[in-house]
């Protein structure tokens, strides 16, 4: 339901362009929802002989084949998409990396006479000088316009040695005199070989980069080329999990604050169980570390305690290795679940010196009963009794309902109940009522049978 044309990348580009991917994602989710409800394609307005799609393709007689996987055939189209390391137009990814690589060889950028980028038809005519857009050379242009100017992007990457999703687009940065001077000495030309490779269906041959020729004032020429970005699967440094975590941290820094970050992320996977039962299944240590890293990045004020259930299946060594990884990912403390004896508790603490540890003192589980003082002596700063009050309450309820079933009355249990007066005194009801004098103070009933 979203359609991108080359016009959307020409001239002065507004923020509407920036929001297009998010809108397309939203529409994709809604399209799936409609299909699940039994609806088909949008309507003839889109797919009819005079529909919008037909005319976008060049008229009713033009056909466009989209190959879908056969029944049972793996869905592999996602493998043809690649993550952008830099927050800039996709065609610029490889060229940013090339700028970083060429920067030391060029040296003083004030000595640059000209830079020519030999690249594909698309790059030259859409984000290069082939577009004929003066806005692509204008320091006062919008962020989205700068994002579609390979001349600006290459100049800034040469100067800064990298790219930042915010700082690289600020008006002050775009207007820096040295940047503008270098920017205006950069041009693009179409190279038929790069155009051919851009359209190639062979993953090993497909290219999104180009060849850059730098001419210095003394006549010396420096040139280099790059086919795909460093982060590309075939690039110099393919993106791995650690790179995704780093990119998330950078994009979320100073912006994103979750109001409900998990204070105790755990490494069990569904179906989850009480930590003192058998048959638990664990996520990989890297997956759990990613969860911890994401929570650590997004939180503002919460104390992050990472729980590991690995002792039961991976032993003490596995639990300690995971705990160290979680601390490196950003956990403030570690909760080793279901350790089985004092020796194990002490050994775990000794192998994580300086790391705050939490112990779980749940009754009737794998952990023997220890006092708070004993846990402290073993190296644990925090102890929880998570189910103790529930167990006591459940036992009391069992006794209550037995008496009610037997006697048809709760009279025999009233001596073990908290009275109304005791409850109101405990929660400070009178103090709350004093906050609003317009509310009549509660008078305790004198009857034997309370409501």
C-alpha positions, -999 to 999 in steps of 0.1 A, spaced: 0 0 0 31 22 0 47 31 -33 82 46 -37 91 64 -69 124 80 -79 107 114 -74 107 107 -36 145 109 -37 148 141 -58 148 178 -49 141 189 -14 131 157 6 108 161 35 103 140 67 75 121 49 102 101 32 118 93 65 86 78 79 78 57 48 96 25 60 77 26 93 44 32 75 52 3 51 58 -20 81 25 -10 97 7 -17 65 24 -51 61 11 -61 96 -24 -49 87 -23 -68 54 -14 -100 72 -43 -94 96 -67 -90 68 -55 -122 51 -60 -141 83 -96 -128 84 -102 -142 49 -98 -111 28 -79 -112 -5 -60 -85 -24 -69 -49 -17 -93 -42 -45 -95 -36 -83 -85 0 -76 -51 -14 -69 -49 -45 -90 -75 -40 -118 -66 -34 -154 -67 3 -148 -56 1 -112 -29 21 -96 -3 -7 -98 -9 -12 -135 -3 24 -143 28 26 -120 43 -2 -140 37 16 -173 1 9 -183 -25 -19 -183 -6 -41 -207 26 -42 -187 31 -73 -166 52 -77 -135 62 -112 -122 68 -117 -85 81 -152 -78 66 -168 -47 80 -200 -31 64 -232 -41 45 -252 -14 71 -266 10 99 -245 -5 120 -225 20 113 -188 21 147 -173 13 140 -138 1 150 -124 35 185 -136 27 186 -110 -1 183 -81 24 211 -67 44 215 -47 75 227 -11 72 255 -3 96 253 34 90 221 55 93 223 67 57 208 58 23 216 22 14 236 30 -17 260 50 5 269 22 29 298 8 9 310 42 0 311 53 36 333 23 44 355 32 13 359 67 26 371 54 59 396 32 42 409 59 18 412 86 45 447 78 58 460 75 22 447 109 12 460 127 43 453 165 42 419 169 26 426 205 18 449 192 -9 421 174 -27 414 189 -62 385 166 -72 368 133 -63 349 114 -89 328 84 -79 323 59 -107 292 40 -98 259 25 -109 231 42 -129 209 42 -98 235 58 -75 246 84 -101 210 95 -111 193 92 -77 217 103 -51 246 116 -72 253 146 -94 234 129 -122 202 138 -104 208 174 -113 194 185 -79 210 217 -65 196 207 -31 220 178 -29 248 204 -27 231 228 -3 243 230 33 209 242 44 191 212 29 169 190 51 182 159 68 164 136 43 180 155 14 215 152 29 207 115 34 203 113 -4 234 132 -14 263 108 -19 286 138 -24 278 151 11 279 117 27 313 108 11 328 142 21 317 139 57 328 103 60 363 113 47 365 141 73 350 122 103 362 87 95 327 74 101 290 82 104 266 91 132 228 89 130 223 124 145 256 143 146 263 137 109 231 155 99 230 186 121 228 220 104 260 230 121 279 199 108 265 203 73 276 240 72 312 235 83 333 254 57 358 226 52 330 201 46 312 223 21 345 230 2 353 192 0 316 183 -8 315 207 -38 346 190 -53 329 156 -55 309 144 -85 296 111 -98 296 94 -132 277 63 -143 299 32 -150 282 5 -171 301 -22 -153 289 -11 -119 253 -8 -133 255 -43 -146 267 -56 -112 241 -36 -94 214 -55 -113 231 -89 -111 212 -118 -95 244 -135 -85 250 -127 -48 287 -130 -53 287 -105 -81 260 -80 -71 275 -47 -60 263 -15 -44 296 4 -43 318 19 -69 353 31 -78 366 64 -63 393 85 -80 408 112 -59 430 138 -76 453 160 -55 465 195 -62 499 182 -71 485 159 -97 488 127 -77 459 103 -81 446 79 -54 419 54 -63 402 25 -47 370 5 -51 345 -14 -30 316 -37 -41 297 -42 -8 297 -26 26 319 -40 53 287 -51 72 274 -71 42 276 -109 45 303 -108 19 320 -77 32 352 -72 52 334 -73 85 300 -90 83 275 -80 109 273 -103 139 252 -103 170 277 -80 189 274 -55 161 236 -55 163 238 -49 200 262 -20 195 239 -5 169 209 -8 192 228 8 220 239 37 198 204 44 184 187 41 218 213 63 237 196 93 253 163 86 236 147 54 247 136 48 283 113 18 290 91 22 320 90 -15 327 125 -29 320 126 -64 334 145 -61 368 152 -99 366 156 -112 330 162 -150 331 177 -175 306 149 -200 306 128 -204 275 92 -214 271 76 -234 286 92 -219 317 92 -237 351 100 -229 387 137 -229 390 136 -258 415 119 -282 391 135 -305 365 132 -303 327 141 -267 323 152 -254 289 177 -226 285 182 -200 258 218 -197 245 241 -176 265 244 -151 237 207 -147 233 203 -141 270 232 -116 270 215 -98 241 183 -95 263 204 -81 292 222 -57 269 189 -44 255 174 -39 290 206 -22 302 205 2 273 169 11 277 167 15 314 172 47 333 169 40 370 163 3 375 187 -21 390 191 -50 367 195 -85 382 201 -113 357 190 -147 367 206 -179 354 191 -214 358 221 -231 343 234 -248 374 209 -277 370 219 -285 334 253 -270 328 268 -273 363 286 -247 383 311 -240 355 283 -233 330 264 -211 355 296 -190 363 304 -186 326 269 -174 318 270 -150 348 302 -134 337 288 -129 302 256 -113 316 277 -89 338 297 -79 307 264 -73 289 253 -48 316 237 -67 345 242 -50 379 238 -83 399 234 -120 393 208 -144 407 220 -180 404 189 -201 408 186 -235 426 221 -240 439 220 -271 460 244 -267 490 266 -243 509 297 -253 491 281 -245 457 269 -211 470 304 -203 483 321 -215 451 299 -194 429 305 -163 449 343 -168 450 344 -171 412 325 -138 407 345 -114 430 329 -80 434 297 -89 416 265 -84 438 247 -117 442 211 -126 451 200 -159 467 166 -174 466 155 -189 499 124 -208 488 112 -236 511 108 -272 500 131 -268 469 166 -278 459 182 -252 482 186 -261 519 173 -237 545 198 -210 553 195 -178 574 201 -143 560 234 -142 581 245 -175 566 239 -162 530 258 -131 538 287 -151 551 287 -171 518 290 -139 498 254 -129 490 242 -93 494 205 -100 487 182 -127 498 145 -132 488 118 -154 503 94 -151 473 68 -177 482 70 -178 521 40 -155 527 20 -173 500 27 -207 516 16 -195 551 -15 -178 536 -24 -209 516 -21 -231 547 -43 -207 567 -69 -206 539 -69 -244 539 -76 -244 576 -103 -218 573 -123 -236 545 -120 -268 564 -136 -252 594 -163 -236 573 -171 -269 556 -173 -286 589 -191 -260 610 -209 -239 585 -194 -209 602 -160 -191 607 -166 -187 644 -138 -212 653 -113 -192 632 -120 -157 643 -93 -158 669 -68 -163 642 -81 -135 620 -69 -99 617 -97 -77 631 -110 -48 611 -95 -23 636 -61 -41 633 -63 -39 595 -72 -2 594 -44 6 619 -19 -14 598 -27 5 565 -32 39 583 -67 45 571 -73 74 595 -43 92 580 -57 89 545 -91 101 556 -76 131 572 -64 142 538 -99 149 527 -120 164 555 -151 162 533 -153 125 537 -170 113 568 -147 93 591 -154 56 592 -172 44 623 -165 8 633 -196 -12 637 -203 -26 671 -221 -57 659 -205 -91 664 -209 -101 628 -189 -76 607 -195 -70 570 
